[in-house]
Amino acid sequence: MVQGEVNSTVAPWNERVDCSRRSLLIVPTDVPSLTTILHLEANSIRLVYRSAFAEGMIIKVLHLSHNNITNVESMAFSHLPFLEILYLDANNIDDIAGSEFLGIANLKELYLNRSRVRAIGRNAFIHLPSLKVLHLENNLLTTLTKDQFSTLTYLQRLALTGNSFRCDCDILWLKYWMKNKESIMVGQNISCTHLQSQVKETIQTLLEDTLGCNLAEAARKNKITISLSVVVVLLSLLIILGIWLYKRKEALQVYLYSRYGWRFREEQEDMAKPYDAFLSYSQHDLDFIIHTLLPGLETRTPPFRVCLHHRDFVPGILIADNILNAVEESRRTIVVISRHFLESEWCQLEFQAAHAQVLQDRANRLIMILLEDIPVDDAPPEIRHYLKTNTYLKWGDERFWERLVYVMPRPRPPELLVENMEEQLEMHEANEQEM
């Protein structure tokens, strides 16, 4: 139990504990939980930590004056939600940031006289919406931020005398604020000092012309500053958005094409080619081709026309010639890369033919699909180089089908599709007659 005076005449909700003048270095930890008035003034407490007060206390009045306090930690009083009056006079608190008062929204009176306060943050009192009395007399304040007290809606008394305010344009706002708040500033002649002459003058009598202030010009400059700040913020946001869009440009392009049919760049397509795509794959992966990839392309509306080895190669012609013809007669070549593909010489020939067509057309009409996880370094040199320098698709990735359709050519109009099918049928019949 703290050695102090306990006044229980109105017990238990008016418990007064007096621990003043006891050479305490820290806030005692054994303060009774029912204490409502706690005296800790005239001790040697220099730091008020966030953990100084135990949770669950109902202190309403706290005296911490004459302690030579130099620092009040952020949220130092947050465990005292019922605190209404706080005395911090005659200390050595250089700066008031505002975070010290987090958690004591019920505070009604705050006393900071003779505490050597030099600076007060712009939003120092934003966490004290219930504050009615604020004393800041005889400190070392030289200026106050414009609208410093605008958040104190219920303020009834503000004491500012005895500070070292400078007579300059930055303090003029206080003159007009006090004029509109005469009931709050009753009987106070707050003075400031002219820097050049060191002459003191009451802030209430300051003149714009004497100080060389042009408030209209200052307001104009302030508007310009605000406008420039807005422009800088908007430009920063646009730059950030641009960087984000650039990093996500492929996903954005795929989305816009799948949703609205928009493409940022259209390549000139040879509509006369009978196939939309030639599928290059290993026979070991035929099940995936027949039951997954091919239906995904040929059952769309409108469908893509796809060239397959076993279905569309012309019998009796050399395989190498069939491969070259398939690549030339297709608007795209889709290469399905698997371990079996990399082990097949014919598959690699198909890739080389497609790659040669890319170089000849100077247009990337080659679509690479990784069917399984394969280290790129395991691929043959030409395929490895292509995978490292070009974007490829991976089976199982998010939006695989949308990405595949995006890199495919636009589907042909129905009438052109019918014409191509008729021409292809005639070519097959001619080849069969020749054989």
SULRA-V720525 format. One record per run of one state. SS is the DSSP state (helix for helix, strand for strand, loop for the rest). FROM is the first residue (numbers start at 1). LEN is the number of residues. Records with the same first field share a line. If there is no record, write none. Layout:
SS->FROM-LEN / FROM-LEN
This chain:
loop->1-5 / 7-8 / 19-16 / 40-7 / 49-12 / 64-7 / 73-12 / 88-7 / 97-2 / 102-7 / 112-7 / 121-12 / 136-21 / 160-5 / 167-2 / 181-10 / 194-6 / 206-2 / 212-3 / 248-1 / 261-14 / 276-1 / 281-2 / 299-7 / 308-1 / 313-6 / 329-1 / 331-2 / 338-1 / 344-1 / 362-4 / 371-5 / 379-2 / 390-3 / 395-5 / 408-6 / 435-1
strand->6-1 / 15-4 / 35-5 / 47-2 / 61-3 / 71-2 / 85-3 / 95-2 / 109-3 / 119-2 / 133-3 / 157-3 / 165-2 / 191-3 / 200-3 / 275-1 / 277-4 / 306-2 / 330-1 / 333-5 / 366-5 / 393-2
helix->99-3 / 169-12 / 203-3 / 208-4 / 215-33 / 249-12 / 283-16 / 309-4 / 319-10 / 339-5 / 345-17 / 376-3 / 381-9 / 400-8 / 414-21
